[in-house]
């Protein structure tokens, strides 16, 4: 049952998120609005659109929640895998989404203190320097490669500004 719901919910969410369905919804509202004078803008005429939109909204809430739950879980699993595979990362941070609000708040405060400490600032500055050095090294490699290719009359690719 869960698998059937997941498949159906996924297909419906993809379908309802399309431009065609959006334009269809606009068309329904336009047809409803244009029939107002025909029905003298009666209470029944208004009830039709109110009931229809309420039902659609009610059902869409469940589809959106299901999609968001699956997407959120997939993102958490990907982040957990990155933590697990990254040397020096703290593996005890896997599964933080299951912590209480108080625990998450305490962890947030810990990270704020880490970033405000002089040692952390020095480490961040050193990291930024290393990143800039790497960018400069790669720029130099690209320039030398372009010079060699030009000197030897080898045609270069049109997207020569891509990172090596």
Protein Blocks (a to p, Z undefined) as FASTA:
>chain_A
ZZmmmmmmmmmmmmmmpmklmmmmmmmmmmmmmmmmmnoopaklmmmmmmmmmmmmmmmm
mmmmmmmmmmmmmmmmmmmmmmmmpghiafklgoklmpcfklmmmmmmmmmmmmmpmklm
mmmmmmmmmmmmmmmmmmmmmmmmmmmmmmnopacdfklmbcZZ
